[in-house]
Amino acid sequence: MGNTKSTESIPKKSTRRKSATTPSTRSSSSSSRPSVSSQGNRKPLLSISQRQIIKGCVDNSKDDLGERIFRRVLEKRDDFKQFIDNLSKAQRYENSNYLKQFLLGIVESLTDIDEINRISEEYGCNHVQFRLYGFKPDFFAATADAVATECTFLDQAAHLTSETATAWYLLTTHVFSAVRDGYYAELRRQRKCSNAFRARVSVDVVSTGTDDGTSLSSATRRSNSPQEEIAEKFEQKSNQTDDNDNEPSGNFLSPPQIY
């Protein structure tokens, strides 16, 4: 009919759907989603059967577990042997016993990853003090391999060797990664404190050196030897007036700077 409007003449309104894969949508959804750790449903480090294997191996261990692990590292690393030789007999015993107690603490906390990380980082922190004896952070990787190998034998063929080795390698990989993190964190902390202490000493020396009127550059100049410092002071005194010749130099008696 003439008065009837044709539906074909009416343009269809196009509706554009917003893509769900746009960068803005992905970023907003990811930022609003809580992390896995905050949800409290973090995946356990080991399965139930693997935890049972680990505990069974430790139950079969003896008091010399730490010494056995160290002996395995000594067979593969000459530099580790040199480090052990630099320790006293008491320090060797303390280190091997500490390793055994460390592993026992890890096994007791297999269901608590946060506690495992805390114990591991603390173990790494305590090894920074042995840098003076030749300790290297690479020793942690060699120790992890020795732990996995020695503890796999403790299973006494109760399970397949591959299952036991897999359980131990999963555990030692995570544990000694946290150990290295703790080691480097403590090393950075000590270096930061050392740099802050040096900065305070430098400021104190500069302030005491300029109290008697000497220039800032001469007060902060590094002295290579006491003889050079004496020669420098003698030259400064020769350039002063007769009135200042009788006055002792306050900076001459100050201790040399330590950098």
Accessible surface in RSA format (square Angstrom, percent):
REM  Atomic radii and reference values for relative SASA: ProtOr
REM  Chains: A
REM  Algorithm: Lee & Richards
REM  Probe-radius: 1.40
REM  Slices: 20
REM RES _ NUM      All-atoms   Total-Side   Main-Chain    Non-polar    All polar
REM                ABS   REL    ABS   REL    ABS   REL    ABS   REL    ABS   REL
RES MET A   1   197.97 102.5 132.76  87.9  65.21 155.3 111.53  94.8  86.44 114.5
RES GLY A   2    86.76 107.0   0.00   N/A  86.76 107.0  44.17 121.2  42.58  95.4
RES ASN A   3   147.32 101.6 117.78 113.8  29.54  71.1  34.84  83.9 112.47 108.7
RES THR A   4    91.99  65.4  72.11  73.1  19.88  47.4  60.88  81.8  31.12  47.0
RES LYS A   5   172.18  84.0 152.26  93.4  19.93  47.4 100.73  90.7  71.45  76.1
RES SER A   6    60.72  51.3  48.45  64.7  12.26  28.2  43.22  92.0  17.50  24.5
RES THR A   7   114.02  81.1 100.65 102.0  13.37  31.9  75.10 100.9  38.91  58.8
RES GLU A   8   164.26  94.3 130.29  98.6  33.98  80.9  53.61 103.7 110.65  90.3
RES SER A   9    84.32  71.3  51.28  68.4  33.05  76.1  51.98 110.7  32.34  45.3
RES ILE A  10   102.82  58.5  95.66  71.3   7.16  17.2  97.08  69.9   5.73  15.6
RES PRO A  11   118.86  86.6  97.12  88.5  21.74  79.0 107.48  88.7  11.38  70.7
RES LYS A  12   198.98  97.1 169.26 103.9  29.71  70.7 117.92 106.1  81.06  86.3
RES LYS A  13   188.24  91.8 158.48  97.2  29.75  70.8 109.24  98.3  79.00  84.1
RES SER A  14    98.20  83.0  71.78  95.8  26.41  60.8  49.19 104.7  49.01  68.7
RES THR A  15   115.79  82.4  89.05  90.3  26.74  63.7  64.19  86.2  51.60  78.0
RES ARG A  16   228.53  96.0 192.59  98.2  35.95  85.6  74.03 101.2 154.50  93.6
RES ARG A  17   224.66  94.3 194.87  99.3  29.79  70.9  72.05  98.5 152.61  92.5
RES LYS A  18   162.60  79.3 130.69  80.2  31.91  76.0  87.95  79.2  74.65  79.5
RES SER A  19    56.28  47.6  42.95  57.3  13.33  30.7  39.42  83.9  16.86  23.6
RES ALA A  20    80.44  74.0  60.87  93.9  19.58  44.5  64.10  90.3  16.34  43.3
RES THR A  21    96.75  68.8  89.99  91.2   6.76  16.1  68.88  92.5  27.87  42.1
RES THR A  22    39.24  27.9  36.13  36.6   3.10   7.4  39.24  52.7   0.00   0.0
RES PRO A  23    99.19  72.3  95.10  86.7   4.08  14.8  96.57  79.7   2.62  16.3
RES SER A  24    70.54  59.6  59.72  79.7  10.82  24.9  55.28 117.7  15.26  21.4
RES THR A  25    45.27  32.2  41.48  42.0   3.79   9.0  41.84  56.2   3.43   5.2
RES ARG A  26   128.43  53.9 124.34  63.4   4.10   9.8  59.73  81.6  68.70  41.6
RES SER A  27    64.64  54.6  56.62  75.6   8.02  18.5  48.35 103.0  16.29  22.8
RES SER A  28    64.80  54.8  55.94  74.7   8.86  20.4  48.11 102.4  16.69  23.4
RES SER A  29    54.93  46.4  46.99  62.7   7.94  18.3  40.41  86.1  14.52  20.3
RES SER A  30    58.48  49.4  45.41  60.6  13.07  30.1  31.47  67.0  27.01  37.8
RES SER A  31    93.80  79.3  55.53  74.1  38.27  88.2  52.15 111.1  41.65  58.3
RES SER A  32    90.40  76.4  56.90  75.9  33.50  77.2  51.48 109.6  38.92  54.5
RES ARG A  33   152.12  63.9 135.50  69.1  16.62  39.6  53.71  73.4  98.41  59.6
RES PRO A  34    78.61  57.3  61.93  56.5  16.67  60.6  73.72  60.9   4.88  30.4
RES SER A  35    64.01  54.1  49.21  65.7  14.80  34.1  49.91 106.3  14.10  19.8
RES VAL A  36    91.64  60.3  89.12  80.7   2.52   6.1  89.12  77.4   2.52   6.8
RES SER A  37    69.59  58.8  48.91  65.3  20.68  47.6  27.23  58.0  42.36  59.3
RES SER A  38    80.88  68.3  39.45  52.7  41.43  95.4  50.77 108.1  30.12  42.2
RES GLN A  39    92.33  51.6  56.52  41.3  35.81  85.3  24.87  52.9  67.46  51.2
RES GLY A  40    66.05  81.5   0.00   N/A  66.05  81.5  32.35  88.8  33.71  75.5
RES ASN A  41   101.05  69.7  77.18  74.6  23.87  57.5  40.62  97.8  60.43  58.4
RES ARG A  42   102.07  42.9  83.64  42.6  18.44  43.9  36.45  49.8  65.62  39.8
RES LYS A  43   172.75  84.3 159.45  97.8  13.31  31.7 106.55  95.9  66.20  70.5
RES PRO A  44    82.70  60.3  68.21  62.2  14.49  52.7  74.12  61.2   8.58  53.3
RES LEU A  45    41.63  23.2  23.52  16.8  18.11  45.5  27.40  19.2  14.23  38.3
RES LEU A  46     3.72   2.1   0.61   0.4   3.11   7.8   3.30   2.3   0.42   1.1
RES SER A  47    56.84  48.0  43.12  57.6  13.71  31.6  50.11 106.7   6.72   9.4
RES ILE A  48   116.68  66.4 114.22  85.1   2.47   6.0 114.22  82.2   2.47   6.7
RES SER A  49    66.43  56.1  62.52  83.4   3.91   9.0  43.61  92.9  22.82  32.0
RES GLN A  50    36.97  20.7  36.97  27.0   0.00   0.0   7.58  16.1  29.39  22.3
RES ARG A  51    39.27  16.5  39.27  20.0   0.00   0.0   3.97   5.4  35.30  21.4
RES GLN A  52   116.63  65.2 106.23  77.6  10.40  24.8  37.32  79.4  79.32  60.2
RES ILE A  53     7.30   4.2   6.84   5.1   0.47   1.1   7.22   5.2   0.09   0.2
RES ILE A  54     0.00   0.0   0.00   0.0   0.00   0.0   0.00   0.0   0.00   0.0
RES LYS A  55    94.73  46.2  94.22  57.8   0.52   1.2  42.98  38.7  51.75  55.1
RES GLY A  56    30.14  37.2   0.00   N/A  30.14  37.2  28.82  79.1   1.32   3.0
RES CYS A  57     0.05   0.0   0.00   0.0   0.05   0.1   0.00   0.0   0.05   0.1
RES VAL A  58    15.84  10.4  11.19  10.1   4.64  11.2  11.19   9.7   4.64  12.6
RES ASP A  59   116.55  81.6  84.78  84.4  31.77  75.1  28.32  66.6  88.23  88.0
RES ASN A  60    60.71  41.9  43.25  41.8  17.45  42.0   6.78  16.3  53.92  52.1
RES SER A  61    26.77  22.6   7.65  10.2  19.12  44.0   0.27   0.6  26.50  37.1
RES LYS A  62   146.35  71.4 132.27  81.2  14.09  33.5  87.50  78.8  58.85  62.7
RES ASP A  63   126.86  88.9 110.59 110.1  16.27  38.5  32.94  77.5  93.91  93.7
RES ASP A  64    41.02  28.7  37.66  37.5   3.36   7.9  22.15  52.1  18.86  18.8
RES LEU A  65     2.91   1.6   2.36   1.7   0.55   1.4   2.91   2.0   0.00   0.0
RES GLY A  66     1.74   2.1   0.00   N/A   1.74   2.1   0.74   2.0   0.99   2.2
RES GLU A  67    74.19  42.6  71.68  54.2   2.51   6.0  20.88  40.4  53.31  43.5
RES ARG A  68    93.46  39.2  91.32  46.6   2.13   5.1   9.75  13.3  83.71  50.7
RES ILE A  69     0.00   0.0   0.00   0.0   0.00   0.0   0.00   0.0   0.00   0.0
RES PHE A  70    24.76  12.4  24.76  15.3   0.00   0.0  24.76  15.0   0.00   0.0
RES ARG A  71   115.95  48.7 114.98  58.6   0.97   2.3  57.15  78.1  58.80  35.6
RES ARG A  72    69.12  29.0  68.25  34.8   0.86   2.1  14.57  19.9  54.55  33.1
RES VAL A  73     1.76   1.2   0.00   0.0   1.76   4.2   1.76   1.5   0.00   0.0
RES LEU A  74    48.98  27.3  41.19  29.5   7.79  19.6  41.43  29.1   7.55  20.3
RES GLU A  75   144.28  82.8 103.90  78.6  40.39  96.2  45.81  88.6  98.47  80.4
RES LYS A  76   159.71  77.9 126.59  77.7  33.12  78.8  91.44  82.3  68.27  72.7
RES ARG A  77    60.53  25.4  59.34  30.3   1.19   2.8  24.18  33.1  36.35  22.0
RES ASP A  78   122.89  86.1 113.50 113.0   9.39  22.2  37.60  88.5  85.29  85.1
RES ASP A  79    36.94  25.9  29.93  29.8   7.02  16.6  23.17  54.5  13.78  13.7
RES PHE A  80     4.12   2.1   4.12   2.6   0.00   0.0   4.12   2.5   0.00   0.0
RES LYS A  81   106.88  52.1 106.88  65.6   0.00   0.0  72.48  65.2  34.39  36.6
RES GLN A  82   118.55  66.3 115.34  84.3   3.21   7.6  30.70  65.3  87.85  66.6
RES PHE A  83     6.34   3.2   5.48   3.4   0.86   2.2   5.98   3.6   0.36   1.0
RES ILE A  84    18.14  10.3  18.14  13.5   0.00   0.0  18.14  13.1   0.00   0.0
RES ASP A  85    75.38  52.8  56.45  56.2  18.93  44.8  23.91  56.3  51.47  51.3
RES ASN A  86    76.77  52.9  52.98  51.2  23.79  57.3  13.84  33.3  62.93  60.8
RES LEU A  87     5.29   2.9   0.00   0.0   5.29  13.3   0.44   0.3   4.86  13.1
RES SER A  88    58.82  49.7  46.30  61.8  12.52  28.8  50.60 107.8   8.22  11.5
RES LYS A  89   178.38  87.0 170.24 104.5   8.14  19.4 112.59 101.3  65.79  70.1
RES ALA A  90    63.48  58.4  53.48  82.5  10.01  22.8  61.05  86.0   2.43   6.4
RES GLN A  91    43.97  24.6  43.82  32.0   0.16   0.4  14.00  29.8  29.97  22.7
RES ARG A  92    96.75  40.6  94.04  47.9   2.70   6.4  27.07  37.0  69.68  42.2
RES TYR A  93   138.35  64.6 133.57  76.0   4.78  12.4  98.91  74.3  39.44  48.6
RES GLU A  94   107.86  61.9 101.85  77.1   6.02  14.3  38.21  73.9  69.65  56.9
RES ASN A  95    10.44   7.2   7.37   7.1   3.07   7.4   3.39   8.2   7.05   6.8
RES SER A  96     7.24   6.1   6.59   8.8   0.65   1.5   3.80   8.1   3.44   4.8
RES ASN A  97    50.35  34.7  45.95  44.4   4.40  10.6   5.81  14.0  44.53  43.0
RES TYR A  98    71.55  33.4  68.04  38.7   3.50   9.1  66.53  50.0   5.01   6.2
RES LEU A  99     0.00   0.0   0.00   0.0   0.00   0.0   0.00   0.0   0.00   0.0
RES LYS A 100    29.22  14.3  29.22  17.9   0.00   0.0   7.65   6.9  21.57  23.0
RES GLN A 101    88.54  49.5  80.19  58.6   8.35  19.9  31.36  66.7  57.19  43.4
RES PHE A 102     6.81   3.4   1.50   0.9   5.30  13.8   6.76   4.1   0.05   0.1
RES LEU A 103     8.64   4.8   8.50   6.1   0.14   0.3   8.64   6.1   0.00   0.0
RES LEU A 104    55.07  30.7  54.48  39.0   0.59   1.5  54.73  38.4   0.35   0.9
RES GLY A 105    17.74  21.9   0.00   N/A  17.74  21.9  17.16  47.1   0.58   1.3
RES ILE A 106     1.76   1.0   1.76   1.3   0.00   0.0   1.76   1.3   0.00   0.0
RES VAL A 107    11.20   7.4  11.04  10.0   0.16   0.4  11.04   9.6   0.16   0.4
RES GLU A 108   148.46  85.2 110.86  83.9  37.60  89.5  43.81  84.7 104.65  85.4
RES SER A 109    17.31  14.6  13.48  18.0   3.84   8.8   5.03  10.7  12.28  17.2
RES LEU A 110     4.66   2.6   0.93   0.7   3.74   9.4   0.93   0.6   3.74  10.1
RES THR A 111   106.15  75.5  74.44  75.5  31.70  75.6  48.13  64.6  58.02  87.7
RES ASP A 112    68.11  47.7  64.88  64.6   3.23   7.6  21.06  49.6  47.05  46.9
RES ILE A 113    25.26  14.4  21.87  16.3   3.39   8.2  21.87  15.7   3.39   9.2
RES ASP A 114    85.42  59.8  78.52  78.1   6.91  16.3  29.49  69.4  55.94  55.8
RES GLU A 115    50.03  28.7  48.16  36.4   1.88   4.5  13.76  26.6  36.28  29.6
RES ILE A 116     0.03   0.0   0.03   0.0   0.00   0.0   0.03   0.0   0.00   0.0
RES ASN A 117    39.48  27.2  39.48  38.2   0.00   0.0  12.15  29.2  27.33  26.4
RES ARG A 118   126.50  53.1 121.20  61.8   5.30  12.6  69.98  95.6  56.52  34.3
RES ILE A 119    28.16  16.0  27.02  20.1   1.14   2.7  27.02  19.5   1.14   3.1
RES SER A 120     0.00   0.0   0.00   0.0   0.00   0.0   0.00   0.0   0.00   0.0
RES GLU A 121    73.14  42.0  73.14  55.3   0.00   0.0  10.48  20.3  62.66  51.2
RES GLU A 122    87.19  50.1  82.31  62.3   4.89  11.6  32.13  62.2  55.06  45.0
RES TYR A 123     6.06   2.8   5.94   3.4   0.12   0.3   1.56   1.2   4.51   5.6
RES GLY A 124     0.00   0.0   0.00   N/A   0.00   0.0   0.00   0.0   0.00   0.0
RES CYS A 125    39.68  30.0  33.75  37.6   5.92  13.9  12.49  31.6  27.19  29.3
RES ASN A 126    56.94  39.3  52.71  50.9   4.23  10.2  11.66  28.1  45.28  43.8
RES HIS A 127    10.18   5.6  10.18   7.1   0.00   0.0   2.38   2.4   7.80   9.1
RES VAL A 128     5.72   3.8   2.00   1.8   3.72   9.0   2.00   1.7   3.72  10.1
RES GLN A 129   112.26  62.8  93.96  68.7  18.30  43.6  41.60  88.5  70.66  53.6
RES PHE A 130    23.76  11.9  23.76  14.7   0.00   0.0  23.76  14.4   0.00   0.0
RES ARG A 131   106.87  44.9  90.40  46.1  16.46  39.2   8.34  11.4  98.53  59.7
RES LEU A 132   167.68  93.4 131.68  94.2  36.00  90.5 136.52  95.9  31.16  83.8
RES TYR A 133    74.69  34.9  71.39  40.6   3.29   8.6  40.39  30.4  34.29  42.3
RES GLY A 134    35.91  44.3   0.00   N/A  35.91  44.3  31.60  86.7   4.31   9.7
RES PHE A 135    15.78   7.9   6.24   3.9   9.54  24.8   6.24   3.8   9.54  27.3
RES LYS A 136    91.11  44.4  90.73  55.7   0.38   0.9  53.99  48.6  37.13  39.5
RES PRO A 137    29.76  21.7  29.76  27.1   0.00   0.0  29.76  24.6   0.00   0.0
RES ASP A 138    75.18  52.7  73.93  73.6   1.25   3.0  12.37  29.1  62.81  62.6
RES PHE A 139     0.88   0.4   0.88   0.5   0.00   0.0   0.88   0.5   0.00   0.0
RES PHE A 140     4.50   2.3   4.50   2.8   0.00   0.0   4.50   2.7   0.00   0.0
RES ALA A 141    56.92  52.3  50.19  77.5   6.73  15.3  56.01  78.9   0.91   2.4
RES ALA A 142    18.00  16.5   8.54  13.2   9.46  21.5  14.29  20.1   3.71   9.8
RES THR A 143     8.50   6.0   8.50   8.6   0.00   0.0   2.80   3.8   5.70   8.6
RES ALA A 144    11.37  10.5  10.94  16.9   0.42   1.0  11.20  15.8   0.17   0.4
RES ASP A 145    68.17  47.8  67.98  67.7   0.19   0.5  12.65  29.8  55.52  55.4
RES ALA A 146     6.37   5.9   2.19   3.4   4.18   9.5   5.96   8.4   0.41   1.1
RES VAL A 147     0.08   0.0   0.08   0.1   0.00   0.0   0.08   0.1   0.00   0.0
RES ALA A 148     0.00   0.0   0.00   0.0   0.00   0.0   0.00   0.0   0.00   0.0
RES THR A 149    40.59  28.9  35.99  36.5   4.60  11.0  30.97  41.6   9.62  14.5
RES GLU A 150    12.42   7.1  12.42   9.4   0.00   0.0   0.00   0.0  12.42  10.1
RES CYS A 151     0.43   0.3   0.43   0.5   0.00   0.0   0.00   0.0   0.43   0.5
RES THR A 152    16.95  12.1  11.97  12.1   4.98  11.9  11.12  14.9   5.83   8.8
RES PHE A 153   128.11  64.1 111.38  69.0  16.73  43.5 115.70  70.1  12.40  35.5
RES LEU A 154    25.23  14.0  24.45  17.5   0.78   2.0  25.23  17.7   0.00   0.0
RES ASP A 155     9.41   6.6   7.26   7.2   2.15   5.1   2.73   6.4   6.68   6.7
RES GLN A 156   129.39  72.4  98.70  72.1  30.69  73.1  40.90  87.1  88.49  67.1
RES ALA A 157    96.47  88.7  59.95  92.5  36.52  83.1  66.27  93.3  30.21  80.0
RES ALA A 158    74.34  68.4  36.33  56.1  38.02  86.5  46.95  66.1  27.40  72.6
RES HIS A 159    78.44  42.9  62.62  43.5  15.83  40.5  49.59  51.1  28.86  33.6
RES LEU A 160   119.47  66.5 115.18  82.4   4.29  10.8 117.58  82.6   1.89   5.1
RES THR A 161    99.76  71.0  91.49  92.8   8.26  19.7  60.26  80.9  39.50  59.7
RES SER A 162    75.11  63.5  63.68  85.0  11.44  26.3  54.77 116.6  20.34  28.5
RES GLU A 163    82.95  47.6  76.21  57.7   6.74  16.0  33.24  64.3  49.71  40.6
RES THR A 164     0.88   0.6   0.88   0.9   0.00   0.0   0.79   1.1   0.09   0.1
RES ALA A 165    24.44  22.5  24.44  37.7   0.00   0.0  24.44  34.4   0.00   0.0
RES THR A 166    68.09  48.4  62.64  63.5   5.45  13.0  43.39  58.3  24.71  37.4
RES ALA A 167     0.00   0.0   0.00   0.0   0.00   0.0   0.00   0.0   0.00   0.0
RES TRP A 168     1.38   0.6   1.38   0.7   0.00   0.0   1.38   0.7   0.00   0.0
RES TYR A 169    94.13  43.9  92.83  52.8   1.29   3.4  69.30  52.1  24.82  30.6
RES LEU A 170    82.05  45.7  78.51  56.2   3.54   8.9  79.19  55.6   2.86   7.7
RES LEU A 171     4.31   2.4   4.31   3.1   0.00   0.0   4.31   3.0   0.00   0.0
RES THR A 172     5.15   3.7   5.15   5.2   0.00   0.0   2.98   4.0   2.17   3.3
RES THR A 173    94.63  67.3  84.60  85.8  10.03  23.9  72.05  96.8  22.58  34.1
RES HIS A 174    55.55  30.4  48.97  34.0   6.58  16.8  36.01  37.1  19.54  22.7
RES VAL A 175     2.88   1.9   2.88   2.6   0.00   0.0   2.88   2.5   0.00   0.0
RES PHE A 176     7.79   3.9   7.39   4.6   0.40   1.0   7.74   4.7   0.05   0.1
RES SER A 177    59.68  50.4  53.38  71.2   6.30  14.5  24.92  53.1  34.77  48.7
RES ALA A 178     8.88   8.2   6.99  10.8   1.90   4.3   8.24  11.6   0.64   1.7
RES VAL A 179     0.00   0.0   0.00   0.0   0.00   0.0   0.00   0.0   0.00   0.0
RES ARG A 180    77.34  32.5  77.34  39.4   0.00   0.0  24.79  33.9  52.55  31.9
RES ASP A 181    84.66  59.3  78.88  78.5   5.78  13.7  21.33  50.2  63.33  63.2
RES GLY A 182     2.60   3.2   0.00   N/A   2.60   3.2   2.60   7.1   0.00   0.0
RES TYR A 183     3.14   1.5   3.14   1.8   0.00   0.0   0.80   0.6   2.34   2.9
RES TYR A 184    74.73  34.9  74.69  42.5   0.03   0.1  57.93  43.5  16.79  20.7
RES ALA A 185    45.88  42.2  38.97  60.1   6.92  15.7  40.15  56.5   5.73  15.2
RES GLU A 186    28.80  16.5  26.67  20.2   2.13   5.1   5.11   9.9  23.69  19.3
RES LEU A 187    15.27   8.5  15.27  10.9   0.00   0.0  15.27  10.7   0.00   0.0
RES ARG A 188   150.30  63.1 145.15  74.0   5.15  12.3  70.06  95.7  80.24  48.6
RES ARG A 189   128.40  53.9 123.19  62.8   5.21  12.4  66.47  90.8  61.92  37.5
RES GLN A 190    74.92  41.9  68.70  50.2   6.22  14.8  22.80  48.5  52.13  39.5
RES ARG A 191   131.34  55.1 128.90  65.7   2.44   5.8  49.01  67.0  82.33  49.9
RES LYS A 192   153.74  75.0 149.69  91.8   4.05   9.6  94.97  85.5  58.77  62.6
RES CYS A 193    67.32  50.9  58.89  65.7   8.43  19.8  29.20  74.0  38.13  41.1
RES SER A 194    46.19  39.0  38.95  52.0   7.25  16.7  29.67  63.2  16.52  23.1
RES ASN A 195    90.66  62.5  83.88  81.1   6.77  16.3  26.69  64.2  63.97  61.8
RES ALA A 196    46.82  43.1  37.64  58.1   9.18  20.9  45.51  64.1   1.31   3.5
RES PHE A 197   117.54  58.8 117.54  72.8   0.00   0.0 117.54  71.3   0.00   0.0
RES ARG A 198   122.91  51.6 118.45  60.4   4.46  10.6  29.73  40.6  93.17  56.5
RES ALA A 199    56.57  52.0  47.80  73.8   8.77  20.0  56.33  79.3   0.24   0.6
RES ARG A 200   140.29  58.9 136.53  69.6   3.77   9.0  68.68  93.9  71.62  43.4
RES VAL A 201    41.82  27.5  41.11  37.2   0.71   1.7  41.82  36.3   0.00   0.0
RES SER A 202    44.41  37.5  41.23  55.0   3.18   7.3  19.49  41.5  24.93  34.9
RES VAL A 203    99.76  65.6  97.19  88.0   2.57   6.2  99.24  86.2   0.52   1.4
RES ASP A 204    83.90  58.8  83.34  83.0   0.56   1.3  24.52  57.7  59.38  59.2
RES VAL A 205    25.16  16.6  23.71  21.5   1.46   3.5  25.05  21.8   0.11   0.3
RES VAL A 206    30.93  20.4  30.93  28.0   0.00   0.0  30.93  26.9   0.00   0.0
RES SER A 207    54.41  46.0  48.22  64.4   6.19  14.2  44.43  94.6   9.97  14.0
RES THR A 208    79.60  56.6  68.09  69.0  11.51  27.4  63.25  85.0  16.35  24.7
RES GLY A 209     0.70   0.9   0.00   N/A   0.70   0.9   0.70   1.9   0.00   0.0
RES THR A 210    48.51  34.5  33.70  34.2  14.81  35.3  19.96  26.8  28.55  43.2
RES ASP A 211   119.85  84.0  83.81  83.4  36.04  85.2  33.58  79.0  86.27  86.0
RES ASP A 212    73.04  51.2  33.50  33.3  39.54  93.5  42.31  99.6  30.72  30.6
RES GLY A 213    67.72  83.5   0.00   N/A  67.72  83.5  36.64 100.6  31.07  69.6
RES THR A 214    32.63  23.2  19.11  19.4  13.52  32.2  26.24  35.2   6.38   9.7
RES SER A 215    63.78  53.9  48.72  65.0  15.05  34.7  49.87 106.2  13.90  19.5
RES LEU A 216   108.65  60.5 102.46  73.3   6.19  15.6 102.46  72.0   6.19  16.7
RES SER A 217    71.03  60.0  59.86  79.9  11.17  25.7  48.89 104.1  22.14  31.0
RES SER A 218    15.21  12.9   7.88  10.5   7.33  16.9   6.25  13.3   8.96  12.6
RES ALA A 219     3.82   3.5   0.09   0.1   3.73   8.5   0.11   0.2   3.71   9.8
RES THR A 220    53.79  38.3  42.20  42.8  11.59  27.6  27.70  37.2  26.09  39.4
RES ARG A 221   126.08  52.9 108.13  55.1  17.95  42.7  58.84  80.4  67.25  40.8
RES ARG A 222   146.93  61.7 130.94  66.7  16.00  38.1  45.10  61.6 101.83  61.7
RES SER A 223    45.07  38.1  18.92  25.3  26.14  60.2  15.90  33.9  29.17  40.9
RES ASN A 224   120.66  83.2  84.83  82.0  35.83  86.3  23.63  56.9  97.03  93.8
RES SER A 225    35.02  29.6  29.58  39.5   5.44  12.5  30.77  65.5   4.25   6.0
RES PRO A 226    92.68  67.5  89.80  81.9   2.88  10.5  92.16  76.1   0.52   3.2
RES GLN A 227   129.34  72.3 122.80  89.7   6.53  15.6  63.01 134.1  66.32  50.3
RES GLU A 228    93.00  53.4  85.65  64.8   7.34  17.5  41.88  81.0  51.12  41.7
RES GLU A 229    33.77  19.4  33.17  25.1   0.60   1.4   9.29  18.0  24.47  20.0
RES ILE A 230    93.32  53.1  92.74  69.1   0.58   1.4  92.74  66.8   0.58   1.6
RES ALA A 231    61.13  56.2  51.00  78.7  10.13  23.0  57.05  80.3   4.08  10.8
RES GLU A 232    46.28  26.6  42.43  32.1   3.85   9.2  26.32  50.9  19.96  16.3
RES LYS A 233    13.13   6.4  12.83   7.9   0.30   0.7  10.49   9.4   2.64   2.8
RES PHE A 234   147.40  73.7 144.56  89.5   2.84   7.4 146.69  88.9   0.71   2.0
RES GLU A 235   109.29  62.7 107.35  81.2   1.93   4.6  32.23  62.3  77.06  62.9
RES GLN A 236    50.99  28.5  46.55  34.0   4.44  10.6  32.40  69.0  18.59  14.1
RES LYS A 237    82.61  40.3  81.37  49.9   1.24   3.0  34.50  31.1  48.11  51.2
RES SER A 238    76.12  64.3  37.21  49.7  38.91  89.6  41.99  89.4  34.14  47.8
RES ASN A 239   120.17  82.9  84.16  81.3  36.01  86.7  30.71  73.9  89.46  86.5
RES GLN A 240    81.55  45.6  63.39  46.3  18.16  43.2  22.03  46.9  59.53  45.1
RES THR A 241    87.25  62.1  79.25  80.3   8.00  19.1  82.73 111.1   4.52   6.8
RES ASP A 242   117.85  82.6 108.68 108.2   9.17  21.7  34.60  81.4  83.26  83.0
RES ASP A 243   117.25  82.1 106.59 106.1  10.65  25.2  29.09  68.5  88.16  87.9
RES ASN A 244    56.58  39.0  55.65  53.8   0.93   2.2   4.85  11.7  51.73  50.0
RES ASP A 245    57.28  40.1  46.28  46.1  11.00  26.0  22.59  53.2  34.69  34.6
RES ASN A 246   134.50  92.8 104.43 100.9  30.07  72.4  32.96  79.3 101.54  98.1
RES GLU A 247   104.61  60.1  97.65  73.9   6.96  16.6  35.01  67.7  69.60  56.8
RES PRO A 248   120.54  87.8  95.94  87.5  24.59  89.4 103.92  85.8  16.62 103.3
RES SER A 249    28.69  24.2  17.04  22.7  11.66  26.9  19.61  41.8   9.08  12.7
RES GLY A 250    49.13  60.6   0.00   N/A  49.13  60.6  36.86 101.2  12.27  27.5
RES ASN A 251    16.83  11.6  15.06  14.5   1.77   4.3   1.39   3.3  15.44  14.9
RES PHE A 252    88.53  44.3  76.65  47.5  11.88  30.9  76.65  46.5  11.88  34.0
RES LEU A 253   143.90  80.1 114.98  82.3  28.92  72.7 119.01  83.6  24.89  67.0
RES SER A 254    31.65  26.7  18.83  25.1  12.81  29.5  20.90  44.5  10.75  15.1
RES PRO A 255   102.24  74.5  92.26  84.1   9.98  36.3  98.52  81.3   3.73  23.2
RES PRO A 256    93.42  68.1  81.93  74.7  11.49  41.8  86.81  71.7   6.62  41.1
RES GLN A 257    40.32  22.5  20.18  14.7  20.14  47.9  13.13  27.9  27.19  20.6
RES ILE A 258   140.00  79.7 128.65  95.8  11.35  27.3 131.71  94.8   8.29  22.5
RES TYR A 259   107.57  50.2  66.85  38.0  40.72 106.0  67.44  50.7  40.14  49.5
END  Absolute sums over single chains surface
CHAIN  1 A    17820.6      15000.9       2819.7       9929.5       7891.0
END  Absolute sums over all chains
TOTAL         17820.6      15000.9       2819.7       9929.5       7891.0
